[in-house]
Amino acid sequence: MATATLHVHPTCASNRNLIERLQATTGMLVVISAGKPKLQARTNARTTPTGPWGGDAA
């Protein structure tokens, strides 16, 4: 998983619209951890389809 430190003004880090624009522009997720924003590559959360009862339902 690739990450990159993102240096942005604190106002940008707390502004949802600006975060969404950064994500749209970079194609990466902006993750704020310990008050510091980082760019993180998007991953597919699910690799196998599951039904409403979970993947191990018989």
Backbone bond lengths (Angstrom), bond angles and torsions (degrees), N, CA, C in turn:
res aa  C-N    CA-C-N  psi(-1)  N-CA   C-N-CA  omega(-1)  CA-C   N-CA-C  phi
1 M - - - 1.435 - - 1.529 108.02 -
2 A 1.293 116.72 126.04 1.455 121.61 -178.48 1.527 110.60 -95.68
3 T 1.328 115.66 138.39 1.453 121.39 174.10 1.518 108.73 -132.81
4 A 1.306 115.57 160.92 1.463 120.96 176.19 1.518 107.60 -144.65
5 T 1.337 115.94 139.92 1.453 119.58 176.37 1.517 108.41 -72.29
6 L 1.297 115.16 136.28 1.457 121.54 -176.48 1.518 107.80 -116.68
7 H 1.333 117.00 119.41 1.455 121.45 179.55 1.519 108.74 -97.95
8 V 1.323 115.66 106.78 1.454 121.32 179.92 1.527 109.11 -133.05
9 H 1.305 115.36 158.78 1.460 121.38 176.76 1.530 108.39 -64.74
10 P 1.335 118.40 143.01 1.472 120.65 -179.82 1.533 113.57 -54.22
11 T 1.317 117.15 -32.16 1.460 119.82 177.90 1.524 110.55 -63.46
12 C 1.314 117.14 -38.23 1.460 121.09 178.95 1.526 110.33 -67.28
13 A 1.328 117.20 -39.36 1.459 121.01 -177.80 1.521 112.53 -67.88
14 S 1.324 117.57 -17.66 1.458 119.92 179.71 1.525 112.23 -110.59
15 N 1.339 117.25 9.97 1.459 121.97 -178.34 1.529 109.32 -109.96
16 R 1.317 116.72 109.91 1.473 121.30 -175.56 1.520 112.63 -57.49
17 N 1.340 117.80 -42.33 1.464 120.33 -179.15 1.524 111.63 -62.05
18 L 1.335 116.98 -41.17 1.463 119.66 179.26 1.524 111.58 -69.26
19 I 1.321 116.87 -36.28 1.472 120.34 177.27 1.524 109.63 -64.32
20 E 1.333 116.99 -43.27 1.464 120.32 178.53 1.523 111.17 -62.74
21 R 1.336 117.54 -37.60 1.473 120.21 177.26 1.520 111.12 -66.38
22 L 1.341 117.52 -40.50 1.468 120.61 176.72 1.525 110.67 -61.14
23 Q 1.328 116.41 -42.94 1.461 120.28 179.56 1.523 110.84 -64.64
24 A 1.329 117.44 -41.64 1.462 120.77 -179.89 1.526 110.95 -66.70
25 T 1.319 116.59 -38.63 1.462 120.94 -178.29 1.520 112.23 -70.73
26 T 1.336 116.61 -42.95 1.465 120.67 -175.57 1.524 113.20 -89.05
27 G 1.339 117.64 -21.83 1.450 120.31 -175.17 1.518 112.20 75.18
28 M 1.327 116.85 11.81 1.457 122.15 -179.84 1.522 108.88 -119.50
29 L 1.320 116.44 165.53 1.454 121.42 176.77 1.520 109.59 -87.48
30 V 1.322 117.00 143.75 1.457 122.02 171.58 1.519 106.33 -98.37
31 V 1.330 116.12 116.04 1.458 122.21 -179.46 1.520 107.38 -112.18
32 I 1.332 116.67 125.78 1.458 120.54 179.28 1.521 107.33 -103.56
33 S 1.325 115.42 116.81 1.455 122.33 -179.05 1.524 108.25 -129.48
34 A 1.313 116.09 127.97 1.473 121.87 -178.02 1.531 110.40 55.67
35 G 1.327 116.34 34.95 1.457 121.15 177.32 1.518 114.85 78.84
36 K 1.335 117.36 2.42 1.465 120.65 -178.28 1.524 109.91 -115.18
37 P 1.338 116.82 124.27 1.462 119.26 178.88 1.525 111.31 -77.59
38 K 1.323 115.55 142.20 1.470 122.28 175.20 1.515 108.44 -135.43
39 L 1.320 115.19 148.32 1.462 120.39 173.07 1.515 107.56 -88.01
40 Q 1.319 116.49 135.63 1.454 121.21 179.75 1.515 108.87 -133.97
41 A 1.316 115.68 135.95 1.460 120.20 179.45 1.519 109.85 -61.80
42 R 1.322 115.71 141.08 1.467 120.35 176.91 1.523 108.56 -74.21
43 T 1.334 115.35 141.16 1.462 120.53 176.03 1.511 108.08 -127.78
44 N 1.307 115.75 155.99 1.461 120.11 174.97 1.518 107.57 -79.69
45 A 1.313 116.05 118.23 1.461 120.38 -177.61 1.523 111.51 -66.75
46 R 1.317 116.82 -36.60 1.466 120.56 -179.05 1.512 109.35 -119.29
47 T 1.305 115.07 127.31 1.462 119.37 177.64 1.521 110.89 -100.62
48 T 1.331 116.96 -18.37 1.461 120.39 177.79 1.521 108.74 -124.60
49 P 1.312 117.10 140.65 1.461 118.92 179.55 1.528 110.82 -69.15
50 T 1.310 115.49 143.31 1.457 119.91 177.14 1.512 108.35 -130.38
51 G 1.321 115.74 152.83 1.465 121.73 177.84 1.513 110.27 -89.72
52 P 1.311 116.38 -173.08 1.455 120.06 -178.59 1.527 113.76 -69.28
53 W 1.349 118.13 -10.43 1.466 121.23 -179.35 1.512 112.64 -104.87
54 G 1.317 118.23 9.25 1.455 121.27 179.82 1.520 112.29 94.17
55 G 1.298 116.31 169.36 1.456 121.00 -175.33 1.515 114.90 -77.37
56 D 1.326 117.73 -16.66 1.459 119.45 -177.46 1.522 113.71 -104.46
57 A 1.320 118.10 13.51 1.463 120.60 179.62 1.519 110.03 -68.67
58 A 1.305 116.49 137.46 1.471 120.07 -178.13 1.518 110.41 -98.14
